[in-house]
Amino acid sequence: MTRTVQCVHLGTEAEGLPRPPYPGELGQRIFENVSRLAWQQWLSHQTMLINEYRLVPIEPAARKFLEEQMEAFFFGEGARTPEGYQPPSE
Protein backbone atom coordinates (compact mmCIF):
# COMPACT_ATOMS: atom_id res chain seq x y z
CA MET A 1 0.00 0.00 0.00
CA THR A 2 1.31 3.41 -0.97
CA ARG A 3 1.98 5.91 1.79
CA THR A 4 0.43 9.34 1.25
CA VAL A 5 1.31 12.73 2.69
CA GLN A 6 -0.24 16.18 2.67
CA CYS A 7 2.46 17.76 0.53
CA VAL A 8 3.54 21.21 1.71
CA HIS A 9 4.95 22.06 -1.71
CA LEU A 10 2.02 20.98 -3.89
CA GLY A 11 -0.71 21.70 -1.37
CA THR A 12 -2.43 18.36 -2.03
CA GLU A 13 -2.42 14.83 -0.72
CA ALA A 14 -0.05 12.74 -2.81
CA GLU A 15 2.17 9.67 -2.76
CA GLY A 16 4.92 10.00 -0.17
CA LEU A 17 8.56 9.06 -0.33
CA PRO A 18 9.55 5.51 0.66
CA ARG A 19 12.25 6.75 3.09
CA PRO A 20 13.86 10.01 4.21
CA PRO A 21 15.77 11.36 1.18
CA TYR A 22 18.27 13.39 3.18
CA PRO A 23 20.00 12.83 6.53
CA GLY A 24 19.00 14.46 9.79
CA GLU A 25 16.04 16.54 10.87
CA LEU A 26 15.54 18.13 7.45
CA GLY A 27 15.36 14.71 5.81
CA GLN A 28 12.75 13.58 8.33
CA ARG A 29 10.66 16.74 7.77
CA ILE A 30 10.80 16.14 4.02
CA PHE A 31 9.81 12.49 4.47
CA GLU A 32 6.79 13.47 6.58
CA ASN A 33 5.63 16.48 4.52
CA VAL A 34 6.79 16.19 0.89
CA SER A 35 5.41 14.04 -1.91
CA ARG A 36 7.39 11.96 -4.37
CA LEU A 37 6.42 14.36 -7.18
CA ALA A 38 7.58 17.43 -5.23
CA TRP A 39 10.87 15.69 -4.44
CA GLN A 40 11.37 15.06 -8.17
CA GLN A 41 10.70 18.75 -8.81
CA TRP A 42 13.36 19.62 -6.23
CA LEU A 43 15.90 17.29 -7.86
CA SER A 44 15.38 19.09 -11.18
CA HIS A 45 15.73 22.48 -9.48
CA GLN A 46 18.83 21.32 -7.61
CA THR A 47 20.41 20.16 -10.89
CA MET A 48 19.73 23.58 -12.39
CA LEU A 49 21.33 25.28 -9.35
CA ILE A 50 24.41 23.05 -9.55
CA ASN A 51 24.82 23.75 -13.26
CA GLU A 52 24.08 27.48 -13.23
CA TYR A 53 26.22 28.25 -10.18
CA ARG A 54 28.86 25.67 -11.20
CA LEU A 55 28.70 24.08 -7.75
CA VAL A 56 30.80 21.12 -6.69
CA PRO A 57 28.42 19.21 -4.40
CA ILE A 58 31.20 17.67 -2.32
CA GLU A 59 32.41 21.10 -1.21
CA PRO A 60 31.01 22.12 2.19
CA ALA A 61 29.95 25.60 1.03
CA ALA A 62 28.04 24.14 -1.94
CA ARG A 63 26.33 21.56 0.28
CA LYS A 64 25.33 24.25 2.76
CA PHE A 65 23.91 26.41 -0.05
CA LEU A 66 21.95 23.48 -1.52
CA GLU A 67 20.58 22.52 1.90
CA GLU A 68 19.43 26.12 2.50
CA GLN A 69 17.79 26.16 -0.93
CA MET A 70 16.12 22.79 -0.28
CA GLU A 71 14.62 24.06 2.97
CA ALA A 72 13.41 27.24 1.24
CA PHE A 73 11.98 25.23 -1.68
CA PHE A 74 9.80 23.11 0.60
CA PHE A 75 9.25 25.09 3.79
CA GLY A 76 10.08 28.72 3.02
CA GLU A 77 9.56 31.33 0.36
CA GLY A 78 10.88 29.07 -2.42
CA ALA A 79 14.35 28.41 -3.69
CA ARG A 80 16.00 31.13 -5.70
CA THR A 81 16.65 31.06 -9.41
CA PRO A 82 19.93 32.48 -10.73
CA GLU A 83 19.66 36.02 -12.06
CA GLY A 84 19.08 35.97 -15.81
CA TYR A 85 18.30 32.24 -15.87
CA GLN A 86 16.46 31.19 -19.02
CA PRO A 87 15.01 27.65 -18.92
CA PRO A 88 16.03 25.55 -21.90
CA SER A 89 13.48 25.58 -24.70
CA GLU A 90 11.95 22.24 -25.52
FIKOLZA-1660 file (N, C-alpha, C; in steps of 0.1 Angstrom, whole numbers, plus 5000, padded with zeros to 4 digits):
% residues 90
   i   px   py   pz ch aa at
   1 5008 4988 5000  A  M  N
   1 5000 5000 5000  A  M CA
   1 5009 5012 5000  A  M  C
   2 5005 5022 4992  A  T  N
   2 5013 5034 4990  A  T CA
   2 5010 5044 5002  A  T  C
   3 5021 5049 5007  A  R  N
   3 5020 5059 5018  A  R CA
   3 5017 5073 5012  A  R  C
   4 5007 5080 5018  A  T  N
   4 5004 5093 5013  A  T CA
   4 5008 5104 5023  A  T  C
   5 5010 5116 5018  A  V  N
   5 5013 5127 5027  A  V CA
   5 5005 5139 5022  A  V  C
   6 5003 5149 5031  A  Q  N
   6 4998 5162 5027  A  Q CA
   6 5010 5170 5023  A  Q  C
   7 5012 5171 5010  A  C  N
   7 5025 5178 5005  A  C CA
   7 5024 5193 5007  A  C  C
   8 5034 5198 5014  A  V  N
   8 5035 5212 5017  A  V CA
   8 5039 5220 5005  A  V  C
   9 5045 5214 4995  A  H  N
   9 5049 5221 4983  A  H CA
   9 5038 5221 4973  A  H  C
  10 5031 5210 4971  A  L  N
  10 5020 5210 4961  A  L CA
  10 5007 5214 4967  A  L  C
  11 5005 5213 4980  A  G  N
  11 4993 5217 4986  A  G CA
  11 4982 5207 4985  A  G  C
  12 4985 5194 4981  A  T  N
  12 4976 5184 4980  A  T CA
  12 4981 5171 4986  A  T  C
  13 4972 5161 4988  A  E  N
  13 4976 5148 4993  A  E CA
  13 4981 5140 4981  A  E  C
  14 4993 5134 4983  A  A  N
  14 5000 5127 4972  A  A CA
  14 5008 5116 4978  A  A  C
  15 5013 5108 4969  A  E  N
  15 5022 5097 4972  A  E CA
  15 5034 5102 4979  A  E  C
  16 5037 5096 4991  A  G  N
  16 5049 5100 4998  A  G CA
  16 5062 5093 4994  A  G  C
  17 5073 5097 4999  A  L  N
  17 5086 5091 4997  A  L CA
  17 5087 5078 5005  A  L  C
  18 5094 5068 4999  A  P  N
  18 5096 5055 5007  A  P CA
  18 5104 5056 5019  A  P  C
  19 5113 5066 5019  A  R  N
  19 5122 5067 5031  A  R CA
  19 5128 5082 5031  A  R  C
  20 5133 5087 5042  A  P  N
  20 5139 5100 5042  A  P CA
  20 5149 5102 5031  A  P  C
  21 5148 5112 5023  A  P  N
  21 5158 5114 5012  A  P CA
  21 5171 5121 5015  A  P  C
  22 5171 5126 5028  A  Y  N
  22 5183 5134 5032  A  Y CA
  22 5185 5131 5047  A  Y  C
  23 5197 5131 5051  A  P  N
  23 5200 5128 5065  A  P CA
  23 5195 5139 5075  A  P  C
  24 5193 5135 5087  A  G  N
  24 5190 5145 5098  A  G CA
  24 5176 5149 5099  A  G  C
  25 5174 5160 5106  A  E  N
  25 5160 5165 5109  A  E CA
  25 5154 5170 5096  A  E  C
  26 5161 5177 5087  A  L  N
  26 5155 5181 5075  A  L CA
  26 5150 5170 5066  A  L  C
  27 5158 5159 5065  A  G  N
  27 5154 5147 5058  A  G CA
  27 5141 5141 5064  A  G  C
  28 5140 5141 5077  A  Q  N
  28 5128 5136 5083  A  Q CA
  28 5116 5145 5081  A  Q  C
  29 5118 5158 5081  A  R  N
  29 5107 5167 5078  A  R CA
  29 5102 5166 5063  A  R  C
  30 5111 5164 5054  A  I  N
  30 5108 5161 5040  A  I CA
  30 5100 5148 5039  A  I  C
  31 5105 5138 5045  A  F  N
  31 5098 5125 5045  A  F CA
  31 5084 5126 5049  A  F  C
  32 5081 5134 5060  A  E  N
  32 5068 5135 5066  A  E CA
  32 5059 5144 5058  A  E  C
  33 5064 5154 5051  A  N  N
  33 5056 5165 5045  A  N CA
  33 5057 5167 5030  A  N  C
  34 5065 5159 5023  A  V  N
  34 5068 5162 5009  A  V CA
  34 5065 5149 5001  A  V  C
  35 5058 5152 4990  A  S  N
  35 5054 5140 4981  A  S CA
  35 5066 5136 4972  A  S  C
  36 5064 5125 4966  A  R  N
  36 5074 5120 4956  A  R CA
  36 5075 5129 4944  A  R  C
  37 5064 5134 4939  A  L  N
  37 5064 5144 4928  A  L CA
  37 5072 5157 4932  A  L  C
  38 5069 5162 4943  A  A  N
  38 5076 5174 4948  A  A CA
  38 5091 5172 4949  A  A  C
  39 5094 5160 4954  A  W  N
  39 5109 5157 4956  A  W CA
  39 5115 5156 4942  A  W  C
  40 5108 5151 4932  A  Q  N
  40 5114 5151 4918  A  Q CA
  40 5115 5165 4913  A  Q  C
  41 5106 5174 4916  A  Q  N
  41 5107 5188 4912  A  Q CA
  41 5119 5194 4918  A  Q  C
  42 5122 5191 4931  A  W  N
  42 5134 5196 4938  A  W CA
  42 5146 5191 4931  A  W  C
  43 5147 5178 4928  A  L  N
  43 5159 5173 4921  A  L CA
  43 5162 5180 4908  A  L  C
  44 5152 5183 4901  A  S  N
  44 5154 5191 4888  A  S CA
  44 5159 5205 4891  A  S  C
  45 5153 5211 4901  A  H  N
  45 5157 5225 4905  A  H CA
  45 5172 5225 4910  A  H  C
  46 5175 5214 4918  A  Q  N
  46 5188 5213 4924  A  Q CA
  46 5198 5211 4913  A  Q  C
  47 5195 5204 4903  A  T  N
  47 5204 5202 4891  A  T CA
  47 5207 5215 4884  A  T  C
  48 5196 5223 4882  A  M  N
  48 5197 5236 4876  A  M CA
  48 5207 5245 4885  A  M  C
  49 5205 5245 4898  A  L  N
  49 5213 5253 4906  A  L CA
  49 5228 5249 4905  A  L  C
  50 5230 5236 4906  A  I  N
  50 5244 5230 4905  A  I CA
  50 5250 5235 4891  A  I  C
  51 5243 5234 4881  A  N  N
  51 5248 5237 4867  A  N CA
  51 5250 5253 4866  A  N  C
  52 5240 5260 4870  A  E  N
  52 5241 5275 4868  A  E CA
  52 5251 5281 4877  A  E  C
  53 5252 5277 4889  A  Y  N
  53 5262 5283 4898  A  Y CA
  53 5276 5275 4898  A  Y  C
  54 5276 5265 4889  A  R  N
  54 5289 5257 4888  A  R CA
  54 5293 5252 4902  A  R  C
  55 5284 5246 4909  A  L  N
  55 5287 5241 4922  A  L CA
  55 5294 5227 4922  A  L  C
  56 5302 5224 4931  A  V  N
  56 5308 5211 4933  A  V CA
  56 5302 5206 4946  A  V  C
  57 5292 5196 4944  A  P  N
  57 5284 5192 4956  A  P CA
  57 5292 5186 4968  A  P  C
  58 5304 5182 4966  A  I  N
  58 5312 5177 4977  A  I CA
  58 5318 5188 4985  A  I  C
  59 5318 5200 4980  A  E  N
  59 5324 5211 4988  A  E CA
  59 5314 5215 4999  A  E  C
  60 5319 5217 5011  A  P  N
  60 5310 5221 5022  A  P CA
  60 5302 5234 5019  A  P  C
  61 5307 5244 5013  A  A  N
  61 5300 5256 5010  A  A CA
  61 5288 5253 5000  A  A  C
  62 5291 5245 4990  A  A  N
  62 5280 5241 4981  A  A CA
  62 5269 5233 4987  A  A  C
  63 5273 5224 4996  A  R  N
  63 5263 5216 5003  A  R CA
  63 5255 5224 5012  A  R  C
  64 5261 5234 5019  A  K  N
  64 5253 5243 5028  A  K CA
  64 5243 5251 5019  A  K  C
  65 5248 5256 5008  A  F  N
  65 5239 5264 4999  A  F CA
  65 5227 5256 4995  A  F  C
  66 5230 5243 4990  A  L  N
  66 5219 5235 4985  A  L CA
  66 5210 5231 4996  A  L  C
  67 5215 5228 5008  A  E  N
  67 5206 5225 5019  A  E CA
  67 5197 5237 5022  A  E  C
  68 5202 5249 5022  A  E  N
  68 5194 5261 5025  A  E CA
  68 5184 5263 5014  A  E  C
  69 5187 5260 5002  A  Q  N
  69 5178 5262 4991  A  Q CA
  69 5167 5251 4991  A  Q  C
  70 5171 5239 4996  A  M  N
  70 5161 5228 4997  A  M CA
  70 5151 5231 5008  A  M  C
  71 5155 5237 5019  A  E  N
  71 5146 5241 5030  A  E CA
  71 5137 5252 5025  A  E  C
  72 5142 5262 5018  A  A  N
  72 5134 5272 5012  A  A CA
  72 5124 5267 5002  A  A  C
  73 5128 5258 4994  A  F  N
  73 5120 5252 4983  A  F CA
  73 5107 5246 4989  A  F  C
  74 5109 5238 5000  A  F  N
  74 5098 5231 5006  A  F CA
  74 5091 5239 5017  A  F  C
  75 5098 5246 5026  A  F  N
  75 5092 5251 5038  A  F CA
  75 5093 5266 5039  A  F  C
  76 5099 5273 5029  A  G  N
  76 5101 5287 5030  A  G CA
  76 5094 5294 5018  A  G  C
  77 5101 5305 5014  A  E  N
  77 5096 5313 5004  A  E CA
  77 5098 5308 4990  A  E  C
  78 5105 5297 4989  A  G  N
  78 5109 5291 4976  A  G CA
  78 5123 5293 4973  A  G  C
  79 5129 5283 4966  A  A  N
  79 5144 5284 4963  A  A CA
  79 5146 5295 4952  A  A  C
  80 5157 5301 4953  A  R  N
  80 5160 5311 4943  A  R CA
  80 5164 5306 4929  A  R  C
  81 5162 5314 4919  A  T  N
  81 5167 5311 4906  A  T CA
  81 5178 5320 4902  A  T  C
  82 5188 5316 4896  A  P  N
  82 5199 5325 4893  A  P CA
  82 5194 5337 4884  A  P  C
  83 5200 5348 4887  A  E  N
  83 5197 5360 4879  A  E CA
  83 5199 5358 4865  A  E  C
  84 5189 5361 4856  A  G  N
  84 5191 5360 4842  A  G CA
  84 5189 5345 4837  A  G  C
  85 5185 5336 4846  A  Y  N
  85 5183 5322 4841  A  Y CA
  85 5172 5321 4831  A  Y  C
  86 5175 5315 4820  A  Q  N
  86 5165 5312 4810  A  Q CA
  86 5163 5297 4809  A  Q  C
  87 5152 5291 4812  A  P  N
  87 5150 5277 4811  A  P CA
  87 5152 5272 4796  A  P  C
  88 5158 5260 4795  A  P  N
  88 5160 5255 4781  A  P CA
  88 5147 5254 4773  A  P  C
  89 5147 5258 4761  A  S  N
  89 5135 5256 4753  A  S CA
  89 5134 5241 4749  A  S  C
  90 5122 5237 4748  A  E  N
  90 5120 5222 4745  A  E CA
  90 5117 5220 4730  A  E  C
% end
